[in-house]
Amino acid sequence: MNNYKSAGHKIATINRLGTIYFNNELPDIDLHGPGQMRIILALSRCEDGITQEELAHHLLVDKASISRMIRPLVDGGIILREKDPQDLRAYRLHLSDAAREKMGDIQQKAHGWTEILMAGFSTEERELCFSFLDRMLESAHEHLKGTCHGKKKS
């Protein structure tokens, strides 16, 4: 058997397990994919909302993907999608009032997931782990500089 270890596979698996965790802990939100919790948390930090394009850029996904990712959240009343008054071709996304009321619980569950992942780690190990993850993220960004959503710019 091969001794190859894949950091990407482990990170992707943790991400998938996180989706299962959030579906179990927040069943009334009805998440359909791993990116949806990231969308909710990103929108919680945007008082004036954000355009779909800005959100796609922030989450490193293309515009078609962000449309697919937000559709169930709009249908479920978690996100409001409205025409942008400054650019009528664009849509601004906001959390609904119902979603904002749940943000305390959502953030508590997000912190809880981090605590589950870090169970048994000392303070120093936690800091080291985040430092390594930050370095991995920086390396990935640096390597993919000049690309757009993983595709070479023409």
C-alpha distance (Angstrom), angle and dihedral (degrees) to the residues before:
residue distance angle dihedral
M1 . . .
N2 3.78 . .
N3 3.83 118.5 .
Y4 3.82 92.5 -149.4
K5 3.79 112.9 135.0
S6 3.79 120.6 -159.7
A7 3.80 118.9 -153.3
G8 3.81 88.8 -170.9
H9 3.80 92.8 55.6
K10 3.80 92.0 50.1
I11 3.82 92.3 47.3
A12 3.82 91.5 47.4
T13 3.81 90.7 49.5
I14 3.81 91.6 50.1
N15 3.82 88.1 49.5
R16 3.82 91.2 51.8
L17 3.81 91.5 47.4
G18 3.81 87.7 50.5
T19 3.80 89.8 56.9
I20 3.81 89.9 51.5
Y21 3.82 89.8 48.6
F22 3.82 93.3 50.7
N23 3.82 91.8 46.0
N24 3.81 89.3 53.4
E25 3.80 95.7 43.2
L26 3.83 97.9 40.0
P27 3.82 105.3 31.4
D28 3.82 94.1 157.3
I29 3.82 90.7 64.8
D30 3.83 92.5 58.3
L31 3.80 100.3 -152.3
H32 3.79 116.8 -157.3
G33 3.78 101.5 -171.5
P34 3.78 145.5 10.4
G35 3.80 94.8 -98.0
Q36 3.77 95.6 57.3
M37 3.81 95.8 77.0
R38 3.82 88.0 50.0
I39 3.83 88.3 52.9
I40 3.80 92.7 51.0
L41 3.80 92.6 47.5
A42 3.82 92.1 46.3
L43 3.82 91.7 50.3
S44 3.81 91.0 48.3
R45 3.82 87.4 65.3
C46 3.83 94.0 50.3
E47 3.79 110.0 78.2
D48 3.82 92.6 179.0
G49 3.77 94.1 41.6
I50 3.77 127.0 -117.4
T51 3.78 134.1 -110.1
Q52 3.78 119.0 -105.6
E53 3.80 88.6 -116.9
E54 3.81 92.7 52.6
L55 3.80 90.3 48.1
A56 3.81 91.6 48.8
H57 3.81 89.7 51.1
H58 3.83 92.0 47.3
L59 3.82 92.3 50.3
L60 3.82 93.7 40.9
V61 3.81 95.1 -121.4
D62 3.78 131.4 120.9
K63 3.80 124.5 -102.6
A64 3.81 93.9 -104.7
S65 3.81 90.9 52.9
I66 3.79 93.1 49.3
S67 3.82 89.6 51.2
R68 3.82 90.6 53.2
M69 3.80 91.7 45.0
I70 3.81 96.0 51.1
R71 3.83 98.1 41.4
P72 3.85 95.4 82.8
L73 3.81 90.4 43.9
V74 3.81 90.6 52.4
D75 3.82 91.1 45.6
G76 3.82 89.4 48.4
G77 3.81 92.9 52.4
I78 3.82 94.1 -114.5
I79 3.81 95.8 112.8
L80 3.79 130.5 36.5
R81 3.80 115.4 -147.6
E82 3.81 114.4 -160.3
K83 3.80 136.3 167.7
D84 3.79 111.5 -93.9
P85 3.83 107.4 -115.2
Q86 3.84 90.4 -147.5
D87 3.83 94.1 49.4
L88 3.79 116.0 23.4
R89 3.81 90.4 -165.8
A90 3.82 90.8 62.8
Y91 3.79 133.5 67.8
R92 3.80 126.6 -138.4
L93 3.76 118.9 -146.0
H94 3.80 124.5 -146.7
L95 3.75 134.0 171.0
S96 3.79 111.9 -107.4
D97 3.80 118.9 -115.6
A98 3.81 88.3 -108.1
A99 3.81 90.4 54.7
R100 3.81 92.1 46.6
E101 3.80 88.6 53.8
K102 3.83 88.6 55.7
M103 3.82 95.0 47.5
G104 3.80 93.6 96.8
D105 3.80 90.0 57.1
I106 3.83 92.5 41.0
Q107 3.80 92.3 51.7
Q108 3.81 90.7 45.4
K109 3.82 89.6 53.9
A110 3.83 90.7 46.7
H111 3.80 90.3 53.0
G112 3.80 88.5 44.5
W113 3.81 90.7 56.0
T114 3.80 90.4 52.8
E115 3.80 89.3 50.1
I116 3.81 90.5 50.7
L117 3.81 90.5 51.0
M118 3.79 92.0 46.9
A119 3.82 97.3 44.1
G120 3.78 110.0 138.2
F121 3.82 93.9 15.3
S122 3.79 117.5 125.6
T123 3.81 118.3 -131.0
E124 3.80 89.1 -101.2
E125 3.82 92.1 49.5
R126 3.82 90.7 50.1
E127 3.79 91.2 52.4
L128 3.79 90.8 45.9
C129 3.81 91.7 49.2
F130 3.80 92.2 51.3
S131 3.79 89.7 45.6
F132 3.81 90.4 53.8
L133 3.80 92.1 46.6
D134 3.82 90.5 49.3
R135 3.81 89.8 51.1
M136 3.81 91.1 48.8
L137 3.81 90.3 50.1
E138 3.79 91.4 48.2
S139 3.82 91.3 48.8
A140 3.80 91.4 50.1
H141 3.82 92.0 48.4
E142 3.79 91.4 47.5
H143 3.79 92.7 48.8
L144 3.80 92.9 48.7
K145 3.81 95.6 43.1
G146 3.80 108.3 134.5
T147 3.77 94.0 32.0
C148 3.75 128.4 102.8
H149 3.82 116.2 -141.7
G150 3.79 89.9 -22.3
K151 3.81 95.7 -50.9
K152 3.79 124.4 107.6
K153 3.78 112.9 -108.6
S154 3.79 113.2 -115.7
